[in-house]
Amino acid sequence: MGFVFFDTETTGLRHGFDQIVHFAAIRTDNDLNEVDRFEARSRLLPHVVPHPSALLTNGLPIERLTDEGLPSHYQMVLLIREKLLCWSPSIFVGYNSIRFDEEMLRHAFFQTLQPAYLTSSHGNSRADVLGLVMAAAGLSPASLSVPYGPEGRPIFRLEQLASANDVAHTDAHDAMGDVVATLGLCRRVHERSPELWHRFVRFSKKATVGDFVDTEDGFFLTEFFGNAPYHTPVVCIGADPDQPNGRFCLRLDVAREELAVMTEEAFQSYLSAKPSPVRRLRINAAPTLTAFYDAPDAMLDGADIDDLERRARSIKEDTALRSRIIEAFVATRARRSPSSHVEGRIYEGFPGRDDEDRMAKFHTVGWGEAAAIVQEFDDERLRVFGRRLIYYGGRSALSDDVKLGVECDLTDRLIDHAAGGFTLRQALDETERLLAENGADANGILSSYREYLTHRIKRVTEFRARRFVVEPR
């Protein structure tokens, strides 16, 4: 099946509002031997405002991001999808990828009218090396050297980990450089702790995780807070009614007999404690799990396996108690309001079958026919994204009133914080702050960005005054 190690460099950290500007990936065989590699870059989308800290971190001057010789964002994403489909099925692996790079990639696909979940479809699965190295530090410390900061806390930044383990990382915060370093760390674990590596690969598959948590009497769930692993003996008590891939697990520090006789007040108090006795995991997010019989002494911390299994079986067999816990826990969970911005609505349902067919056809026709397809979308989100793509690629295919609406929407994102994005003014203020704080700008990235922002604010203000002027009656 093989692996795809990948990384993204982006304009910031906001899923849906920032964009990928550099994507890199290496495909390997099952033994982590490289068989292919791929890179793609794009120029900046006109309605996206990079965070100056992102430019500094990635070493990207604004002149490079606005280079007209680079492919458009749409062209880049099409190339990425083509390559990743060619490499499928694979296990997709990155460093802190499930919480960040995967999200950025999903939004990039969705906003270019493509199925968003490539890395968890087409026979693919996914895993996150950040969880692997944290697990290695706690369960197999001989497999990796983990550096420590002056306060005695472990450091899990990719650059420092690579250095501590003699892994090449010549271009930190360059997408391909980070991919090479991530692959190098995985080779270390693969060589020095085959059992841990096998478990990492095994639980990259959603079906395997689901079968394990649903059938095991109990297991250790390893979670990471403040760069430290916490190993908790739990039992799965059922599915999250609001999320098919979610599972609720209950800590085993209180026996079923004690829970069953709690008053309602005591029961509610127990469930609302911090940290919560109910832990939620996603079977499609490669959680770190350990069967009781595989747990090392450090993880058991003096606990008796037979007692843990007895408690777990007792809770699993009490259907009424499990239902009561889930119902009470869900009732106290804060409900998320639907986003008022289309960029924040990726998880508000899948496109229908007819819209999926329209999405596929959109990429095979000219802009005029694409504009007609966009009008037919049942999903409002797809209509918005489709009009944007046409506006940037062939705006003459749009009617004047549609063009005006798109321009109003996109320029709002540049000047109005309520529109959801990072505005030009916010970027300028942050750039000024960084310049004053750093006292120097050796490579000129901040100075040139300040000049760009000042000029852009002037142009956008003039454009809106000219384009959206209200005619007197």
N, C-alpha and C positions, 0 to 999 in steps of 0.2 A: 504493500500500500504506500509506504513512504511518508515523508514529512515535507511540509512547506513552512520554512522559517521566514517570517516577514516582519516589517516595521514600517511605520509611517512618520514623516515629519509634517507638521501642520502649522497653521497660522495661529493656533491657540488651543484651548482646552475645552471649548464649548461644543458638545456634540450637536450637530445639525446647523450650527451657525458658523463655525470655523470650517476650514477645508484642508484636505490633503494637498500638499504641494510636492511631495517626494515619496514615492513608494518603492520599496526594494524587497526582494524575496530570493531565497535559495531553496531549491528542491533537493532532497536527499533520498537515498534508499533507506531500507529498514535499519541498516547499520550506520547511518548518519554519514555516508559517503556522498559528497556533492555530485549531482548529475546535471544540474542546470541552474541558471540564475537569471534574474530579470530586474530591471529598474525602469521607472517612468517618472517624469516630472510634468508639472503644469504651471501655467502662469496664473496670476491672481484673478479670481472672479471679481468683477467691478463692484459688487455689493458687499464684499467681505473686507473687513478692516482687521489686519493682523495686530496682535498684541505685541508691543515692542519687546517684551521679555522673550517672546517666542523667537523673534528675529535674532536677539542676542544669543539665546541658547543654541539655535540651529546655525548661527553664523551666516544668516541670509540677508544681504542688503536688499532694500526694496527694489533697487534697479534690476536685480536678478529675478524677482518675483513678477515684475511687470514687463519682462522681456517678451516682445511680440514674436520672437522666434521660437518660443516654447509652445507646446501644444496647449489647446484650451483644456479646462478642467474636464469637460465632457469627453473630449478625445482621449485624455489620459485614462479616465475611468473605463471607457470602452476597451482600451488596451489591457488594463488590469484584469477586467472580467474575462476577456478572451484567453489570457495566459492562465488564469487560475482554473478556468474550466478545462483547459488542456491538461492541467496537472491533476485534475480530480479523477478518482477519489484520493484524498490525502488527509493526514492529520495536520491541521493548521496550528502553528505554534509561534508565540511571540513573547516578549517580556512586558508584563503588565498589559497584555493584549486584550484580554476579555473585557476588562473595564474601560479600556481606552481605544486601542487600535481597531479592535473588532467593531466598536460603536461607530468610529469615524468611517470605517469601510461600509458598514450597513447604511449609514446616512448618505454616503456618496453614491451608492448604488440606487437607493430609493429616490434621491433627488435627480437622478439622471434616467428615471423611468425604467429601472431594471430590478428584478427580484432581489430583495435585500439580504437574504439569508444564505448566500452561496457557501460559506464555510461550515454550515450545519445542514446542508442538503447535498444532493448529487453524490451521496455515499461518503461525504466528508465528515470529519469530527474536529474538535478543537481542544487545545490545552494551553496552560499559561505557565511559563518558566519561572515567573516570580513565585508562584506557589511551590514549584519544584525545589527551588534553591532554599526557600524558607523551611520546607519540610526536611531537606537534606541537613540544614543546620541543626534542626531539632532531633531528627531520627537517625541520621548517619553523618555525624560531624567529620568523620575521616574522609568523606567524599569531596568536600569543598572547604576551602579556607574562607572564613567570613571575617572581614575587617571590622574593627570596633572604633567608634568615635571617642572623643575625649571624655564623654560622660559615661562611657562603658556600655553604650547601646550598640547592637549590631547594625551594620550599614548594608543595605541591600540595593544600593544604586548599581546599575549595570557597569558603569565605568570603574568603580572601586572594586567590585567583585571580580571583574576581568583581570585587573591588575594583580589582585591578591592571589589569583590562580594561574598566573602566567599565560593568560589567554589574550591573543592579539586583539587590540581595540584601538587602531591607529586613528580612526575618525569618529570620535564620540559625538553623538547627536547627528551624525549623518546616517540616513536610513540603512544603507548597505553596511556601513561600519558597525552599527548596532546589531544587524542580522548576523554578521560574522562572529561577533562577541557572544551573542546568545547561543549560536550553534556550538561555539567552543565550550561554553559552560555545560551544555547538555552532553557533549562528548566526555567531559570529566565525570559527570554523574554516571553516565552509561558504562564507563570503564571501571569506576571505583565502587559503585553501588548498583549492580544489575537488578537487585530486587526492588529498590526504590524506583529505578527507571521503568521496570516492568509495570509497577503499580501506576505510575504516571501515565503510561501509554494506555493501560487497561481502562482507567477512569476518564480518558478523553472521549469515550463513546457514551452517548446519552443512554442508550439501551442498557449498557452494562451497569452504569451508575444506578439507573432506575431499578433494575433487577436486584442489585446488591442491597440498596437501602430498603426495598420493599420486602425482601425475603429474610435478611439477616435478623437474628433476635436483637442484636444491638451492635454498635461499632463506635469507634472513636472518630469524631469530627474535629479536624484541625482547622482553626480559624486564626487569622493574623491581625493583631491590633498593635499599633505603634512599633512595627517591625519585630514583633515577638510572636511566636506560635503558641497557641493555647489549645490543648488537647482535651476534649470533653467527651465522656462516655454518654451516648444518646441512644434512643430508640425512635425509629420513624413511626409517627402516629397517624399519618395520612397526607393526602394531597392538598395543596393550597387551592381552595375553590376559585380563586381569582386568577390563577396562573397554572396552566397544565403542567409546566415543567418544574413547578415549585413543590417542595416537600417540607412538611413540618416535622421537626424532631424534638423530643423532650429529653432534657437532662435526666440522668439516673441518680441524682443525689438525694431524691425523695422517693420512697417506696410507694407502690400503688395503694397499699393499705392506708398510709397516711393521707394521700390525696383524697381517697374515697370518703374519709370521715371529716374532711375540712368543712367548716361552715362556708356559706356563700361569700361572706366578707373575707375570710381567710383565704379562700380559693382565689378571689379576685386580686387580693394583695400579693399572693404568691406569683400569679401570672404577670403582674405589672412590675415585679421587681427588676432591678437593673444590676447586672446583665440579665436579660430575660431567660427564664428556664426553657422557653420555646425557641429553638434555633431554626432558621429557615435556610434551606439550600436549594440550588437549582441543579437539576440533574444534567442540564445541557451546558454547565459552566465549569466542568472539570474540577469538582470539589476534592479536597484532600481527605481521604477516608482510609481507615485502618480497621481490619477485623480484630476482634478481641484477641484471638489466638495468634495474631501477627504482631501484637503490640509489644514493644521492648519495655524493659523494666522502668526506664525513665518516663515513658508515657503512662504506664500503669500507676506509678507513684504510690505503690503499696496497696492498690485496690485488688480485690479478689475477683478473678474472672468468673468463677462459678456464681458468685453473688450478683455480679453485673448482669450475667445472662438470665438469672432467675428473675431479677427485677424487670428486665426488658420483656421477657416472655409474659410475665404477669400483666404488664401494661398493654402489650399487643393483643392479649386475649380479652381484654376488657373493652369491648366495642363502645359501650355507653360512655365510659370515661374518656376515651380518645375523642369521641364526637363532642363531648362537653368541653374539652380543652380547646379544640379547634374552633368551635363556635364562639366561645368566650374570647379567645385571642383575636379572631377576625373582627369581632365587634368593637374591640378597642383600637384597631388599626386605623390610622388616619387615611382617609380616602383622598386620592389625588384628583384634583380638578382637571378637566381636559385643558390642554394648552391652547392659548389664544393665538399661537403662532404655528403656522403650518410646519415649520421645521421641528417643532416639538411633538408632532403627532404621528411619528412613525409607528408607534405601538398601539395605535387606535384601530386595529383591525387590518386584515390582509385585503389586498385588492381582489375583487371578484374575478371569476373565470373569464368573463367577457373583457374586463379591463386588462387582464394579463395578456390576452391575445392582442389587444390594442397596443399595449406596451411593447410587445415583441415587434409588431409591424411598424411602430414609430421609427425604429432605427434603420429600416430598410427602404424608406421612401424619401422624396424630396421635402423641402420645408413647406411647400404649399399643401401637399397631402398630409403632412404631419400636423399642420394647423387644423385641418378638418378632423383628424383623429382625436386631437386634444379636446375639441368641442364635444366629442361623443363619450368621453370618460364619464363614468358614473361617480367616481371617487373625486371629490373636490380637491384633495391633496394633489392628485395626479394632474388635474387641470392647471393648478398653479405652477407646478414644477415644469410641466410641458410648455406653458407659455414663456417661462423664463428661458428654457433651452432654445426655443425658436427666436426669442428676442435677441439673444446673444449670437445665434448662428445664422439667422435669416429673417430679420425683423420685418422686411418688406412683405413677408407672407401674412403678417398680422394686420387686422383692420386698425384704423387710427384710434378708435376708442379703446380697443384692447391694448395697443401700444401705450396709450396714455395711462391706463390702469397699471400696467407692469412698471412703467417708469415711476409712478407715484409710490408703488409698493417698495421698489428697490431703493429709491433715494430716501424713503422713510428710514430704511435700515441704516443708512449712513449718518443720519442726523438726529433721529428720535430714539432715545433709549427705550421707550415703551414698545418699540417695534421688535425688541428682543435681542438685537445684535449688539456688538461692540461698536460704538459710534466713532466718527472721525474726531470729534471734540474730546471724547474720553481717551482716545489713543494719543492725541496731542498732549493732553494734561499728564498722562502717564509717562510719555516720552520726556517731557520737561522735568518731571520728578526724578526719573532715572538719571538724566543728565546732571541734575543738581546733586543727586546722591552719590553718583560714581565719581564726579569731579573730572572725569576724563572719558574720551570716546575714541580709543586708539585706532579702531578700524573704521570709524566714521559711520557705523550703522545707524546710531541714534540721530546724528546730525542730519544725515541724508533723509531719514524717515521723517524728521520734524519738517524739513523743507517740503517733502512730498505731501504731508498732511496739511500744511498751511495752504499750499497750492490747490489741493483737492477740495478743501472746505470752500475756498473762493469759487471754484468752478461749479461745485454742486449747488451752492447758494444762488449763483447767477442762473444756472440751468433751471432750477425750480421757479425762480421769479419770472423767467421768460416762458417756461412751458406750462405752468399751472396758473397763470394770471387769470383772474376772473373778469370777464367782460362786463362793463357797466350796462345796466338795463335802460 
